[in-house]
Amino acid sequence: MNFNKKTLQKKIIDYKRFGFTLIALSTFLYLGVIIPAEGKTLVKIYMLMGGTVVMLGTSFLFFLKAIKYKKQLHSMEN
């Protein structure tokens, strides 16, 4: 993977932005779980929690990818 510095910087910014967006979305899904509502079934709660976990996991992967590219950028500068 031979990227130039500008491409790596853009990738780092994008992956961080994706990660924060997924954290925000998972927060809204979790709020849907904890706020009481009439007609909320157990299946809906499990679906919301499953979506929350999937989004948090994907966000974690995006942050790991950003860290990887940041280390790669740092090693290119030295």
N, C-alpha and C positions, 0 to 999 in steps of 0.2 A: 504494500500500500504506500505508494510514493505520492503523497499529497504535498502541495505547497502550503506555506504558512497561512495564507489568506483563506484557503479552503478549509483548513483545520479549524481556524477561528470561527468561521461561519457554521461549521458542523457543531462545534461546542455550544455556540449560542442557540442553535436550533434544538439540539437535544435537551438543553436546560429548559428552553421554552416549552417543549413538548412535555417534559416531566412536571413542570409547575402547572400546566394546563390540566394534566391528568389528575394531579393532586386536588385541584379545585373541583373538577367534576366528581371525583370520588367523595369529596366532602358533601356535595349536594346529594349524592345518592345515600350517603350515611344519614344525612338529616332526614331523608325520606323514611329511613328505618326507625329513627328514634322519635320522630314527631307522631303523636297518636292521631289516627284517622279512622273513620268508620269505613268498614268494608275492606280493610287491609287483611289479606289472608296470609297464612304462613308461607305459601308459595311465593307471594309477592315479596315478602320480607327476605326469604332466601335468595330470590333473584337480585334484589337490591344489594344484599350483603355480598353475593357472589360477584356482582359487577364492581363493587367497591374494592374487593380484594384483588380482582384482576387488574383494575386500573392502578392500584397502588403498586402491584408487582411490576407492571409495565413501566410505571414511572421510575421505579427503582432501577430497572434495566436501562432506561434512558440516561439516568444520572451516572450509572456505572460506565456507559459508553462515553459520556462527556468527560469523565475522569480519565478514561483511557486515552482519548484524543488529546486531552490537556497534557498528560504525561508525554505523549508522543511529540507534541509541539514543544514542550520544554526540552526534550532531548534533541530536537532539531536546532534549537537556539544555542545549545552548548556545544 
